[in-house]
Amino acid sequence: MRLNLSDQPITAELLAEGLARSGSAQMTVNGTSMHPTLQMGWRIYLRPAQGEDLRPGDIAVFRTEHHLMVHRLVFIEQQGEAATLVFRGDHNRVRERVPRSAVLARVVAVEVPASRRGLERVVALETDALGLFYRFNWGLYRLLRPILPAPPPPGTPPGALGRAVRAAFALTERLLSVFLPQRR
């Protein structure tokens, strides 16, 4: 989900400065890539966070080259000391790989609109089925990493086993998306 405040890099700088000064920020959701977890028009509440603070399953705001994005952290790729965070929208199959330094904030709550003004309610974001799935897989990967074969070099297509594992992972993501709350 792109935060359409502006396509200027200054927007990310202003958000980062506001978070640093006040310790929180609010934004309105504009997009459908995080549906149904976050829906168009809902207000999200942010707390400052760094890439090192996030765990798979967390929903965060990060910078891309031209936009601010709100997506869920699905995996952390370790290459020696450096780490790349892998994000994706709940309703989007595309994954974004960003450095830890690109993270600005974590989404901690949403304001769900009501049919009448003044009846809106703020709901804390808690770990849902998809978040638990990503945390479980990350923990399993960290446990098995010493015995797993080395990953192929970037750009190398996966073999038959790799494709099967990816297909099973994607199917599980789709199935668990059914259990995401449609309305809060």
C-alpha positions as CSV (number, residue, x, y, z in Angstrom):
1,M,0.0,0.0,0.0
2,R,1.5,3.3,-1.0
3,L,1.0,6.3,1.3
4,N,0.1,8.9,-1.3
5,L,1.1,11.9,0.8
6,S,3.6,12.9,-1.9
7,D,6.0,11.3,-4.2
8,Q,8.7,13.5,-2.9
9,P,11.5,12.1,-0.7
10,I,10.9,14.9,1.8
11,T,7.7,13.1,2.9
12,A,9.6,10.3,4.4
13,E,12.0,12.7,6.1
14,L,9.1,14.7,7.6
15,L,7.4,11.5,8.8
16,A,10.7,10.3,10.4
17,E,11.2,13.7,12.1
18,G,7.6,13.8,13.3
19,L,8.0,10.3,14.8
20,A,11.3,11.2,16.4
21,R,9.8,14.3,18.0
22,S,6.4,13.1,19.2
23,G,6.9,9.3,19.3
24,S,3.8,8.6,17.2
25,A,2.0,9.5,14.0
26,Q,-1.2,8.8,12.2
27,M,-1.9,8.3,8.5
28,T,-4.9,7.3,6.4
29,V,-4.7,4.1,4.4
30,N,-4.7,4.7,0.6
31,G,-4.6,1.4,-1.3
32,T,-5.8,-2.2,-1.2
33,S,-2.6,-4.2,-1.0
34,M,-3.0,-4.8,2.7
35,H,-6.7,-5.7,2.5
36,P,-8.5,-7.0,4.6
37,T,-6.1,-6.3,7.5
38,L,-5.9,-2.6,6.6
39,Q,-8.7,-1.1,4.4
40,M,-9.0,2.0,2.3
41,G,-9.9,5.0,4.5
42,W,-8.9,3.6,7.8
43,R,-6.5,5.6,9.9
44,I,-3.4,3.8,11.1
45,Y,-1.4,4.7,14.2
46,L,2.4,4.5,14.0
47,R,5.2,4.2,16.5
48,P,8.9,4.7,15.5
49,A,10.8,1.5,14.8
50,Q,14.0,0.5,13.2
51,G,14.5,-2.5,11.0
52,E,16.3,-4.3,13.8
53,D,13.2,-4.0,16.0
54,L,10.9,-5.9,13.6
55,R,9.9,-9.6,13.6
56,P,8.3,-11.4,10.7
57,G,4.6,-10.8,10.8
58,D,4.9,-7.1,11.9
59,I,3.3,-4.5,9.7
60,A,5.6,-1.5,9.1
61,V,6.1,1.7,7.1
62,F,9.2,1.8,5.0
63,R,10.7,4.0,2.3
64,T,11.1,2.9,-1.3
65,E,12.7,5.0,-4.0
66,H,9.7,7.2,-4.5
67,H,7.0,6.2,-1.9
68,L,6.2,5.3,1.6
69,M,4.8,1.8,1.8
70,V,2.9,-0.1,4.5
71,H,3.3,-3.9,4.2
72,R,3.9,-6.9,6.4
73,L,7.4,-8.3,7.1
74,V,7.5,-11.9,5.8
75,F,11.2,-12.8,6.0
76,I,14.7,-11.5,6.9
77,E,17.5,-12.5,4.5
78,Q,20.8,-12.6,6.3
79,Q,24.0,-12.1,4.2
80,G,26.8,-12.0,6.8
81,E,26.3,-8.9,8.9
82,A,23.9,-7.3,6.4
83,A,20.2,-8.1,6.5
84,T,17.5,-7.4,3.9
85,L,13.9,-7.2,5.0
86,V,11.3,-8.8,2.7
87,F,7.9,-7.3,2.8
88,R,4.6,-8.0,1.0
89,G,1.0,-6.8,1.2
90,D,-1.6,-9.3,2.4
91,H,-3.5,-8.8,-0.8
92,N,-0.4,-8.5,-3.0
93,R,1.9,-11.3,-4.1
94,V,4.9,-8.9,-4.9
95,R,7.7,-8.9,-2.4
96,E,9.8,-5.8,-1.7
97,R,13.3,-6.2,-0.5
98,V,14.6,-3.3,1.5
99,P,17.5,-2.6,3.8
100,R,16.8,-2.3,7.5
101,S,17.6,1.4,7.3
102,A,14.4,2.0,5.1
103,V,12.1,1.2,8.0
104,L,10.4,4.2,9.7
105,A,7.6,2.9,11.9
106,R,5.5,0.0,13.0
107,V,1.7,0.0,12.7
108,V,0.3,-0.5,16.2
109,A,-3.4,0.3,15.8
110,V,-6.1,1.1,13.4
111,E,-9.1,3.4,13.6
112,V,-12.1,1.7,12.1
113,P,-14.7,4.1,10.7
114,A,-18.3,3.8,11.8
115,S,-21.6,4.6,10.0
116,R,-21.9,7.7,12.2
117,R,-19.3,10.3,13.1
118,G,-18.0,9.9,16.6
119,L,-18.6,6.2,16.8
120,E,-15.2,5.3,15.3
121,R,-13.1,2.9,17.3
122,V,-9.4,2.3,17.7
123,V,-8.3,-1.3,17.7
124,A,-4.8,-2.4,18.6
125,L,-3.2,-4.6,15.9
126,E,-2.4,-8.0,17.3
127,T,-0.7,-10.9,15.6
128,D,-3.1,-12.7,13.3
129,A,-2.9,-16.1,11.5
130,L,-0.7,-14.8,8.7
131,G,1.6,-13.1,11.2
132,L,1.9,-16.3,13.2
133,F,2.7,-18.2,10.0
134,Y,5.5,-15.9,9.1
135,R,6.9,-16.0,12.6
136,F,6.7,-19.8,12.7
137,N,8.5,-20.1,9.4
138,W,11.2,-17.6,10.4
139,G,11.8,-19.5,13.6
140,L,11.9,-22.9,11.8
141,Y,14.3,-21.5,9.2
142,R,16.7,-20.1,11.9
143,L,16.6,-23.5,13.7
144,L,17.3,-25.5,10.5
145,R,19.7,-23.0,8.9
146,P,22.9,-24.9,10.0
147,I,21.8,-28.0,8.1
148,L,20.1,-26.4,5.1
149,P,22.1,-26.3,1.8
150,A,23.5,-22.9,0.9
151,P,21.1,-20.8,-1.1
152,P,21.8,-20.5,-4.8
153,P,23.4,-17.2,-6.1
154,P,21.0,-14.4,-6.8
155,G,19.4,-14.7,-10.2
156,T,19.6,-18.5,-10.3
157,P,16.3,-20.1,-10.9
158,P,15.2,-22.6,-8.1
159,G,15.2,-26.3,-8.7
160,A,12.2,-28.6,-8.6
161,L,12.3,-28.8,-4.8
162,G,12.7,-25.1,-4.4
163,R,9.7,-24.5,-6.7
164,A,7.6,-27.0,-4.8
165,V,8.4,-25.4,-1.5
166,R,7.6,-21.9,-2.9
167,A,4.3,-23.2,-4.3
168,A,3.3,-24.8,-0.9
169,F,4.3,-21.6,0.9
170,A,2.2,-19.4,-1.5
171,L,-0.8,-21.7,-1.1
172,T,-0.5,-21.6,2.7
173,E,-0.4,-17.8,2.5
174,R,-3.6,-17.7,0.4
175,L,-5.4,-20.1,2.7
176,L,-4.4,-18.2,5.9
177,S,-5.6,-15.0,4.3
178,V,-9.1,-16.3,4.5
179,F,-8.8,-16.2,8.3
180,L,-7.8,-12.5,8.4
181,P,-10.5,-10.4,10.0
182,Q,-12.7,-8.9,7.3
183,R,-14.1,-6.2,9.6
184,R,-12.7,-5.2,13.0
